[in-house]
Amino acid sequence: MPLPEPAKSISLYTSAELREFESHAQKGLPAGTLMDRAGRAVALWSTHRAAEIAGPVVVLAGPGNNGGDALTAAAELKTLGIEVEVALLVPAESFKGDALRAWLRWQALGGGVKTSPGFDSASIILDGLFGIGLNKPVPEPAADWITRLNAWQARTARPVLAIDIPSGLTADTGQVLGTAVRATHTLTFLGAKPGLFTGDGPDYAGEVSVDALGTVGDAPVGFLSGPERFSVELRARPKNSNKGQFGNLGVLAGAEGMVGAGFLAARMGLLGGAGRVYLNLPGADAPPVDPIHPELMLRRSFEGLKLSAAIVGPGLGEPLAEPDTFRALLSNPIPLVVDADALNAVSADPSLAEALRTREGPSIVTPHPLEAARLLGTDVATVQLDRIGAAKRIAQKLDAYVVLKGAGSVLAAPNGNWAINPTGNPGLASAGTGDVLSGLLGALLAQGWSAWHALLGGVWLHGRAADRLVAEGTGPIGLAASELIAAIRSELNSVARPAPGGGRAKHGS
């Protein structure tokens, strides 16, 4: 299976930003202009696919502007001579403004409506039931319509296009409100919504396209990450290089019974490009040398070493092994990655949290949802209901760069900037993959990458390597963390390698 080209980095807009954007964009335009453009975009998308599949285009139209977009698309398709069936969720008398205008146009074309959709003969289904304004569980009969639609799509594998957002999916968080349309494609308008790319969003949105409807908005603080966001750090190594130029990475990880966590992080640090990697394994069962990578230097102390960056936490246990070394690293101004058990120690000890918050050097913290909940004094469900907000709060609380791991990992900086990472797959849901990520982040920091670029690049490369392994037949079921290490090295060299003529290599499959 070929690996798709990486997604382009795009801006992400919260619901509040989109409403302000839309209000500004409508000024000076004739009434209904944006709805007309949206309807035409949906119709254009549909015409190519409807010609390939026998049967009518079934349009589900709900309340408000989302229903108006759906009715406009239906009218455009009917004008083109394509068979269209419209199922109307709400009484037509409820339409106002642009949506009413769309309804009157549909009526003028002689278009009828059904009060319950039929799916069996459909070629394509257009989902215009609910837009970004839905903030409560999907009511009946819409929930029943969605259940039937999803069953039809699973049975037929035919296209389902979500208009702006899959109905039932929360635009800002990717939370499913009881039930949601499982679209094969989403055509989203004005700007991309974060919920399409994080939480449950990737399982419901399918392939996402953005149509700005001819508008231009102010750049928001959030974005979908991609190589262009960290390309400033991607430079080929000069021929006249030595290991001292690429930093000394210290790894404090692997208490007794968990030395593997230390090896995973340190090996990734080595293959991620650090010039030297010093591994402190506090476990009594630690071997004197790594038989797989004897290049790693195993030490019982970092004393006397001039480190460029450090990692602390993977497999350090509870209570934390080597707490004094952790405190010493917190007081050292070098870039620091705080992961796993070190994060749990920070959650449990306010003095450690304060030491982390006030340290001079940059910090990257890498919580999964449970660790994030501990850091915020809440529960996993609350974190998952607002992943972007949770990541931003941790960044502010600890004055650190944060990756909240999970589907559509959320990255946040202390200055309020945030991003969603589009790479990765369920193969990463296995023990040790977080240790590998920490090792990569440490390697990039040791080589002089800024903390924000290291976070963007490390998380993207980590997920991209997993995607490549799956495309090549390794996983997602049974993908082992150790298999990621060499794959990440390949991805890093792929994006960093100069193309003929001195330009950057095109990063693809």
For each residue, the residues with C-beta under 8 A, 3 or more apart:
1: 470 471 472 473
2: 471 509
3: 467 468 471 472 508 509
4: 509
5: 508 509
6: 226 227 422 423 464 507 508
7: 10 224 226 422
8: 226 228
9: 223 224 225 226 227 228 229
10: 7 192 210 223 224
11: 191 192 217 219 220 222 223 224
12: 191 192 193 194 197 220 222 223 224 419 420
13: 17 18 21 190 191 192 193 194 217 220 222
14: 17 18 171 172 194 220 222 388
15: 18 19 132 133 171 172 193
16: 19 20
17: 13 14 20 21 191 217 220
18: 13 14 15 21 22 132 171 190 191 193
19: 15 16 22 23
20: 16 17 23 24
21: 13 17 18 24 25 190 191 215 217 218
22: 18 19 25 26 34 190
23: 19 20 26 27
24: 20 21 27 217
25: 21 22 29 34 190 213 215 217
26: 22 23 29 33 34
27: 23 24
28:
29: 25 26 33 34
30: 33
31: 97 98 101
32: 35 36 98 101 102
33: 26 29 30 36 37
34: 22 25 26 29 37 38 98 189 190 213 215
35: 32 38 39 65 68 69 72 98 99 101 102
36: 32 33 39 40 72
37: 33 34 40 41 211 213 214
38: 34 35 41 42 69 72 73 163 164 189 211 213
39: 35 36 42 43 69 70 71 72 73 75 76 102
40: 36 37 43 44 72 73 76
41: 37 38 44 45 187 189 211 213
42: 38 39 45 46 69 70 72 73 76 126 161 163 187
43: 39 40 46 47 73 76 77 80
44: 40 41 47 48
45: 41 42 48 49 161 185 187 209
46: 42 43 49 50 57 73 77 82 124 126 161
47: 43 44 50 51 77 80 82
48: 44 45 51 52
49: 45 46 52 53 123 124 159
50: 46 47 53 57 77 82 123 124
51: 47 48
52: 48 49
53: 49 50 123 124 158 159
54: 123
55: 83 121 122 123
56: 83 84 85 121 122 123
57: 46 50 74 77 82 83 84 85 122 123 124 125 126
58: 84 85 87 117 118 119 122 124 125 126
59: 70 71 73 74 84 85 86 87 125 126 128
60: 70 87 89 117 125 126 127 128 129 145 149 167
61: 67 70 71 74 86 87 88 89 113 128 129
62: 66 67 70 89 90 128 129 130 142 167
63: 66 67 89 90 94 95 99 130
64: 67 68 99 131 133
65: 35 68 69 98 99 131
66: 62 63 69 70 128 129 130 131 163 164 167
67: 61 62 63 64 70 71 88 89 90 95 99 102 128 129
68: 35 64 65 71 72 95 98 99 100 101 102 103
69: 35 38 39 42 65 66 72 73 102 128 163 164 189
70: 39 42 59 60 61 62 66 67 73 74 86 126 127 128 163
71: 39 59 61 67 68 74 75 86 99 102 103 105 106 128
72: 35 36 38 39 40 42 68 69 75 76 102 105
73: 38 39 40 42 43 46 59 69 70 76 77 126 128 163
74: 57 59 61 70 71 77 78 84 86 106 111 126
75: 39 71 72 78 79 102 105 106 109 111
76: 39 40 42 43 72 73 79 80
77: 43 46 47 50 57 73 74 80 82 84
78: 74 75 81 82 84 106 109 111
79: 75 76 109
80: 43 47 76 77
81: 78
82: 46 47 50 57 77 78
83: 55 56 57
84: 56 57 58 59 74 77 78 111
85: 56 57 58 59 114 117 118 122
86: 59 61 70 71 74 106 111 112 113 114
87: 58 59 60 61 113 114 115 116 117 145
88: 61 67 91 92 113 114 115
89: 60 61 62 63 67 129 141 142 145
90: 62 63 67 94 95
91: 88 94
92: 88 95 103 113
93:
94: 63 90 91
95: 63 67 68 90 92 99 100 102 103
96: 99 100
97: 31 100 101
98: 31 32 34 35 65 68 101 102
99: 35 63 64 65 67 68 71 95 96 102 103
100: 68 95 96 97 103 104
101: 31 32 35 68 97 98 104 105
102: 32 35 39 67 68 69 71 72 75 95 98 99 105 106
103: 68 71 92 95 99 100 106 107
104: 100 101 107 108
105: 71 72 75 101 102 108 109
106: 71 74 75 78 86 102 103 109 111
107: 103 104 110 111
108: 104 105
109: 75 78 79 105 106
110: 107
111: 74 75 78 84 86 106 107
112: 86
113: 61 86 87 88 92
114: 85 86 87 88 117 118
115: 87 88
116: 87 141 145
117: 58 60 85 87 114 145 148 149
118: 58 85 114 121 122
119: 58 122 125 148 149 152
120: 152
121: 55 56 118
122: 55 56 57 58 85 118 119 125 152 158
123: 49 50 53 54 55 56 57 158
124: 46 49 50 53 57 58 158 159 160 161
125: 57 58 59 60 119 122 149 152 153 158 159 160 161
126: 42 46 57 58 59 60 70 73 74 161 163
127: 60 70 149 160 161 162 163 166 167 181 183
128: 59 60 61 62 66 67 69 70 71 73 163 167
129: 60 61 62 66 67 89 142 145 146 167 168 181
130: 62 63 66 133 134 138 142 165 167 168
131: 64 65 66 134 163 164 165
132: 15 18 164 165 171 193
133: 15 64 130
134: 130 131 138 167 168 170 177
135: 170 177
136: 139 177
137: 143 177 178 179
138: 130 134 142 143 146 167 168 177 178 179 180
139: 136 142 143
140: 143 144
141: 89 116 144 145
142: 62 89 129 130 138 139 145 146 167
143: 137 138 139 140 146 147 178 179
144: 140 141 147 148
145: 60 87 89 116 117 129 141 142 148 149
146: 129 138 142 143 149 150 167 168 179 180 181
147: 143 144 150 151 179
148: 117 119 144 145 151 152
149: 60 117 119 125 127 145 146 152 153 160 181
150: 146 147 153 154 181 182
151: 147 148 154 155
152: 119 120 122 125 148 149 155 156 158
153: 125 149 150 156 157 158 160 182 184
154: 150 151 157 182
155: 151 152
156: 152 153
157: 153 154
158: 53 122 123 124 125 152 153
159: 49 53 124 125 184 185
160: 124 125 127 149 153 181 182 183 184 185 206
161: 42 45 46 124 125 126 127 183 184 185 186 187
162: 127 165 166 167 181 183 185 186 187 204 205 206
163: 38 42 66 69 70 73 126 127 128 131 187
164: 38 66 69 131 132 186 187 188 189 193
165: 130 131 132 162 169 171 186 188 193 195 196 205
166: 127 162 169 180 181 182 183 186 204 205
167: 60 62 66 127 128 129 130 134 138 142 146 162 180 181
168: 129 130 134 138 146 176 177 178 179 180 181 204
169: 165 166 174 175 176 177 180 181 195 196 200 201 204 205
170: 134 135 173 174 175 176 177 195
171: 14 15 18 132 165 193 194 195 196
172: 14 15 193 194 195 386 388
173: 170 194 195 198 199 384 385 386 387 388
174: 169 170 194 195 196 197 198 199 200 201 202 387 408
175: 169 170 195 199 200 384 385
176: 168 169 170 179 180 200 204
177: 134 135 136 137 138 168 169 170 180
178: 137 138 143 168
179: 137 138 143 146 147 168 176
180: 138 146 166 167 168 169 176 177 200 204
181: 127 129 146 149 150 160 162 166 167 168 169 204
182: 150 153 154 160 166 203 204 206
183: 127 160 161 162 166 186 204 205 206
184: 153 159 160 161 206 207
185: 45 159 160 161 162 206 207 208 209
186: 161 162 164 165 166 183 196 205 206 207 208 209
187: 41 42 45 161 162 163 164 209 211
188: 164 165 191 192 193 196 208 209 210 211
189: 34 38 41 69 164 210 211 212 213
190: 13 18 21 22 25 34 212 213 215 217
191: 11 12 13 17 18 21 188 210 212 217 220
192: 10 11 12 13 188 196 197 208 210 224
193: 12 13 15 18 132 164 165 171 172 188 196
194: 12 13 14 171 172 173 174 197 198 201 222 388 420
195: 165 169 170 171 172 173 174 175 198 199 201
196: 165 169 171 174 186 188 192 193 201 202 205 208
197: 12 174 192 194 201 202 205 208 224 408 420 422
198: 173 174 194 195 201 202 387 388 406 407 408 409 410 420
199: 173 174 175 195 384 387 406 407 408
200: 169 174 175 176 180 203 204 407
201: 169 174 194 195 196 197 198 204 205 407 408
202: 174 196 197 198 205 407 408
203: 182 200 407
204: 162 166 168 169 176 180 181 182 183 200 201
205: 162 165 166 169 183 186 196 197 201 202 208
206: 160 162 182 183 184 185 186
207: 184 185 186
208: 185 186 188 192 196 197 205
209: 45 185 186 187 188
210: 10 188 189 191 192
211: 37 38 41 187 188 189
212: 189 190 191 215 216 217
213: 25 34 37 38 41 189 190
214: 37
215: 21 25 34 190 212
216: 212
217: 11 13 17 21 24 25 190 191 212 220
218: 21
219: 11
220: 11 12 13 14 17 191 217 223
221: 416 417 418
222: 11 12 13 14 194 388 417 418 419 420
223: 9 10 11 12 220 229 419 420
224: 7 9 10 11 12 192 197 419 420 422
225: 9 229 411 419 420 421 422 456 459 460
226: 6 7 8 9 229 422 460
227: 6 9 230 231 234 457 460 495 507
228: 8 9 231
229: 9 223 225 226 419 453 456
230: 227 233 234 449 453 454 456 457 460
231: 227 228 234 495 504
232: 453
233: 230 444 448 449 450 453 454 457
234: 227 230 231 457 495 496 504
235: 496
236: 496 497 498
237: 241
238: 241
239:
240:
241: 237 238 245 246
242: 245 275
243: 246 275 276
244: 275
245: 241 242 275
246: 241 243 273 274 275 446 447
247: 274 275 276 308 309 443 445 446 447 448
248: 274 275 276 277 278 305 306 307 308 446
249: 266 269 274 276 277 278 307 308 309 310 311 442 443 445 446
250: 278 280 302 305 307 309 310 311 329
251: 262 265 266 269 277 278 279 280 310 311 439 442
252: 280 282 302 310 311 312 313 316 322 325 326 329
253: 261 262 265 266 279 280 281 311 312 313 314 315 316 435
254: 258 259 260 261 262 263 279 281 282 283 286 314 315 316
255: 258 259 282 283 315 316 317 321 341
256: 259 282 283 284 285 286 317 321
257: 283 285 317
258: 254 255 261 262 283 314 315 316 317
259: 254 255 256 262 263 281 283 285 286 287 315
260: 254 263 264 315 432
261: 253 254 258 264 265 314 315 340 432 435
262: 251 253 254 258 259 265 266 279 280 281 283 286 314 315 435
263: 254 259 260 266 267 279 290 292 296
264: 260 261 267 268 314 432 435 436 439 481 482 485
265: 251 253 261 262 268 269 311 314 339 435 436 438 439 442
266: 249 251 253 262 263 269 270 277 279 290 293 296 439
267: 263 264 270 271 290 292 293 296 439 482 485
268: 264 265 271 272 435 436 437 438 439 440 443 484 485 488
269: 249 251 265 266 272 274 277 311 439 440 442 443 446
270: 266 267 274 277 293 295 296 443
271: 267 268 443 485 486 488 489
272: 268 269 439 440 442 443 444 488 489 492
273: 246 443 444 447 492
274: 246 247 248 249 269 270 277 308 309 442 443 446 447
275: 242 243 244 245 246 247 248 446 447
276: 243 247 248 249 297
277: 248 249 251 266 269 270 274 295 296 297
278: 248 249 250 251 296 297 298 299 302 305 307
279: 251 253 254 262 263 266 290 296 297 298 299
280: 250 251 252 253 262 298 299 300 301 302 322 325
281: 253 254 259 262 286 298
282: 252 254 255 256 286 300 316 321 322
283: 254 255 256 257 258 259 262 286 321
284: 256
285: 256 257 259
286: 254 256 259 262 281 282 283 298
287: 259 290 291 298
288: 298
289: 294 296 298
290: 263 266 267 279 287 293 294 296 298
291: 287 294
292: 263 267
293: 266 267 270 290 296
294: 289 290 291
295: 270 277
296: 263 266 267 270 277 278 279 289 290 293
297: 276 277 278 279
298: 278 279 280 281 286 287 288 289 290
299: 278 279 280 302 305
300: 280 282
301: 280 304 325
302: 250 252 278 280 299 305 307 310 325 328 329
303:
304: 301
305: 248 250 278 299 302
306: 248
307: 248 249 250 278 302 310 332 334
308: 247 248 249 274 334 335 445 446 447 448
309: 247 249 250 274 334 335 336 337 442 445 446
310: 249 250 251 252 302 307 329 332 334 335 336 337 442
311: 249 250 251 252 253 265 269 314 336 337 339 438 439 441 442
312: 252 253 316 325 326 329 336 337 338 339 342
313: 252 253 316 337 338 339 340 341 342 343 438
314: 253 254 258 261 262 264 265 311 339 340 341 434 435 438
315: 253 254 255 258 259 260 261 262 340 341 435
316: 252 253 254 255 258 282 312 313 320 321 322 326 340 341 342 345
317: 255 256 257 258 320 321 341
318: 341 344 345
319: 323 345
320: 316 317 323 326 341 342 344 345
321: 255 256 282 283 316 317
322: 252 280 282 316 325 326
323: 319 320 326 327 345
324: 327 328
325: 252 280 301 302 312 322 328 329
326: 252 312 316 320 322 323 329 330 342 345 352
327: 323 324 330 331 352 355
328: 302 324 325 331 332
329: 250 252 302 310 312 325 326 332 334 336
330: 326 327 336 352 355 356 359
331: 327 328 355 359
332: 307 310 328 329 336 361
333: 359 360 361
334: 307 308 309 310 329 361
335: 308 309 310 361 362 363 364 445 446 451 454
336: 309 310 311 312 329 330 332 359 361 362 363 364
337: 309 310 311 312 313 363 364 365 366 438 441 442 445
338: 312 313 342 343 346 356 363 364 365 366 400
339: 265 311 312 313 314 342 343 365 366 434 435 438
340: 261 313 314 315 316 343 344 366 371 434 435 438
341: 255 313 314 315 316 317 318 320 344 345
342: 312 313 316 320 326 338 339 345 346
343: 313 338 339 340 346 347 365 366 367 371 374 375
344: 318 320 340 341 347 348 371 374
345: 316 318 319 320 323 326 341 342 348 349 352
346: 338 342 343 349 352 353 356 365 375 398
347: 343 344 353 371 374 375
348: 344 345 352 374
349: 345 346 352 353
350: 353 354
351: 354 355
352: 326 327 330 345 346 348 349 355 356
353: 346 347 349 350 356 357 397 398
354: 350 351 357 358
355: 327 330 331 351 352 358 359
356: 330 338 346 352 353 359 363 365 398 399 400
357: 353 354 397 398 399 400
358: 354 355 399
359: 330 331 333 336 355 356 363
360: 333
361: 332 333 334 335 336
362: 335 336 400 401 445 450 451
363: 335 336 337 338 356 359 398 399 400 401 451
364: 335 336 337 338 400 401 402 403 441 445 451 454 455
365: 337 338 339 343 346 356 375 394 398 400 401 402 403
366: 337 338 339 340 343 402 403 405 434 437 438 441
367: 343 370 371 372 374 375 394 402 403 404 405
368: 371 372 404 405 406 434
369: 372 373 380 383 384 404 405 406
370: 367 373 374 380
371: 340 343 344 347 367 368 374 375
372: 367 368 369 375 376 383 390 391 394 404
373: 369 370 376 377 378 379 380 382 383
374: 343 344 347 348 367 370 371 377
375: 343 346 347 365 367 371 372 394 397 398
376: 372 373 382 383 390 393 394 397
377: 373 374
378: 373 382 383
379: 373 382 383
380: 369 370 373 383 384
381: 384 385
382: 373 376 378 379 385 386 390
383: 369 372 373 376 378 379 380 386 387 390 404
384: 173 175 199 369 380 381 387 406
385: 173 175 381 382
386: 172 173 382 383 389 390
387: 173 174 198 199 383 384 390 391 404 406 408 410
388: 14 172 173 194 198 222 391 392 410 412 418 420
389: 386 392 393
390: 372 376 382 383 386 387 393 394 404 410
391: 372 387 388 394 395 402 403 404 410 411 412 418
392: 388 389 395 396 402 412 416 418
393: 376 389 390 396 397
394: 365 367 372 375 376 390 391 397 398 400 402 404 412
395: 391 392 398 399 400 401 402 412 413 414
396: 392 393 399 414
397: 353 357 375 376 393 394
398: 346 353 356 357 363 365 375 394 395 402
399: 356 357 358 363 395 396 414
400: 338 356 357 362 363 364 365 394 395 414
401: 362 363 364 365 395 411 412 413 414 451 452 455
402: 364 365 366 367 391 392 394 395 398 410 411 412 413
403: 364 365 366 367 391 409 410 411 421 437 455 459
404: 367 368 369 372 383 387 390 391 394 409 410 411 412
405: 366 367 368 369 409 434 437
406: 198 199 368 369 384 387 409 410
407: 198 199 200 201 202 203 424
408: 174 197 198 199 201 202 387 420 421 422
409: 198 403 404 405 406 420 421 424 459 463
410: 198 387 388 390 391 402 403 404 406 418 419 420 421
411: 225 391 401 402 403 404 418 419 420 421 455 456 459
412: 388 391 392 394 395 401 402 404 417 418 419
413: 395 401 402 416 417 418 452
414: 395 396 399 400 401
415:
416: 221 392 413
417: 221 222 412 413 452
418: 221 222 388 391 392 410 411 412 413
419: 12 222 223 224 225 229 410 411 412 456
420: 12 194 197 198 222 223 224 225 388 408 409 410 411
421: 225 403 408 409 410 411 424 456 459 460 463
422: 6 7 197 224 225 226 408 460 463
423: 6 459 460 461 462 463 464 466 467
424: 407 409 421 428 462 463 464 466 467
425: 428 463 466 467 470 475 476
426: 429 476
427: 430 466 469 470 474 475 476 477 479
428: 424 425 433 462 463 466 479
429: 426 433
430: 427 433 479 480 481
431: 481
432: 260 261 264 435 436 480 481 482
433: 428 429 430 436 437 462 466 481 484
434: 314 339 340 366 368 405 437 438
435: 253 261 262 264 265 268 314 315 339 340 432 438 439 481
436: 264 265 268 432 433 439 440 462 481 482 484 485 488
437: 268 366 403 405 433 434 440 441 458 459 462
438: 265 268 311 313 314 337 339 340 366 434 435 441 442
439: 251 264 265 266 267 268 269 272 311 435 436 442 443 485
440: 268 269 272 436 437 443 444 458 461 462 488
441: 311 337 364 366 437 438 444 445 454 455 458
442: 249 251 265 269 272 274 309 310 311 337 438 439 445 446
443: 247 249 268 269 270 271 272 273 274 439 440 446 447
444: 233 272 273 440 441 447 449 453 454 457 458
445: 247 249 308 309 335 337 362 364 441 442 448 449 451 454
446: 246 247 248 249 269 274 275 308 309 335 442 443
447: 246 247 273 274 275 308 443 444
448: 233 247 308 445
449: 230 233 444 445 453 454 457
450: 233 362 453 454
451: 335 362 363 364 401 445 454 455
452: 401 413 417 455 456
453: 229 230 232 233 444 449 450 456 457
454: 230 233 335 364 441 444 445 449 450 451 457 458
455: 364 401 403 411 441 451 452 458 459
456: 225 229 230 411 419 421 452 453 459 460
457: 227 230 233 234 444 449 453 454 460 461
458: 437 440 441 444 454 455 461 462
459: 225 403 409 411 421 423 437 455 456 462 463
460: 225 226 227 230 421 422 423 456 457 463 464
461: 423 440 457 458 464 465 488 491 492 495
462: 423 424 428 433 436 437 440 458 459 465 466 484 488
463: 409 421 422 423 424 425 428 459 460 466 467
464: 6 423 424 460 461 467 468 491
465: 461 462 468 469 484 487 488 490 491
466: 423 424 425 427 428 433 462 463 469 470 475 476 479 484 487
467: 3 423 424 425 463 464 470 471
468: 3 464 465 471 472 487 490 491 509
469: 427 465 466 472 474 475 479 483 484 487
470: 1 425 427 466 467 473 474 475 476 479
471: 1 2 3 467 468 509
472: 1 3 468 469
473: 1 470
474: 427 469 470 479 483
475: 425 427 466 469 470 478 479 483
476: 425 426 427 466 470 479
477: 427
478: 475
479: 427 428 430 466 469 470 474 475 476 483 484
480: 430 432 483 484
481: 264 430 431 432 433 435 436 484 485
482: 264 267 432 436 485
483: 469 474 475 479 480 486 487
484: 268 433 436 462 465 466 469 479 480 481 487 488
485: 264 267 268 271 436 439 481 482 488 489
486: 271 483 489 490
487: 465 466 468 469 483 484 490 491
488: 268 271 272 436 440 461 462 465 484 485 491 492
489: 271 272 485 486 492 493
490: 465 468 486 487 493 494
491: 461 464 465 468 487 488 494 495
492: 272 273 461 488 489 495 496
493: 489 490 496 497
494: 490 491 497 505 507
495: 227 231 234 461 491 492 504 505 507
496: 234 235 236 492 493
497: 236 493 494 505
498: 236 502 503 504 505
499: 502 503 504 505 506
500: 503
501:
502: 498 499
503: 498 499 500
504: 231 234 495 498 499
505: 494 495 497 498 499
506: 499
507: 6 227 494 495
508: 3 5 6
509: 2 3 4 5 468 471
